[in-house]
């Protein structure tokens, strides 16, 4: 594993397109509800929340709709999470112009699975481009230890694809470590398969940390892996390892590979595990049952815990343990990001200690 930059202002920088998530109360379906909770959201800030709540300096690169009350809501939320942010403000352009995305989510309950609708028409984040930011200042003068990129942003539009590529190139130039969570979404890739395969392959080739599930590695990078879903996830661990070995052959300069293991018993009970390969050493967290209030954000919580562990310069055997626990923690929140009180809370989750602390 390469060394982290010693001269830096930010431990972690995440480019993202912010939006809001609207969820009915008490796990009810959308059509059966008339009371909803709204939160500011994005997968990438979900990841960054682990570091920001635990006291590390984090910066968000994004874009806002000028004079939008939703933009003001998002900014207030990022401040509350202890995150710096930078982003141009774009005029709405009338009622059919730009806006922030809406994510309408039924969290499910028991035997009824979650259902999520993404409403991203006119999303201002689709216009993100490298010219929006002074990358030489951010990576050269201010300094960044880890840049975390998500396949959701890399695939959002041709502009954001180029944006992520240019960020990765600039980060590499200044010795910033690059983390890439593949995050495949079929609807984003439709009609752009060859283009996005090339973009994702180039970003992966310069990444130090590469994260994905069995579907992500196969559909983004064309590397054969185990069949997605199904029962008895614990029995597939060897096939996951074989998949990661194949990924490592294609991307030999990458130091860290990670994937989560999830089997859904019902909406509120999952089997949860994880695998990391650090240089040539395996670290496996066997699946065990966790209780789930809302599953959205569990994978982002895992990535956030992994990056925090790396930033803290812990020994690699601790990384997957802490990341497993921050992922499990995220599923206990109504927000789709975890809000850890301190490291001790996370380790208590890992150790199965849910006793009251007074």
URRA-V868567 format. One line per field, one symbol per residue. burial: 1 if it has 9 or more other ideal C-beta (glycine too) atoms within 8 Angstrom, else 0. A space follows every 10 residues. Layout:
burial: ???
This chain:
burial: 1001100101 1111111111 1111000111 0010011011 1111111111 1111010111 1111110101 1011101100 1010111011 0100001111 1111111100 0001110001 0011111111 0100100111 0111111111 1111110011 1111111111 1101011111 1111100110 0100111011 1111011111 1111111111 1010100000 0011011011 1111011101 1001111111 1110001011 1111111100 0011101001 0111111111 1111111111 1001010111 1111111111 1110011101 0000111111 00000000
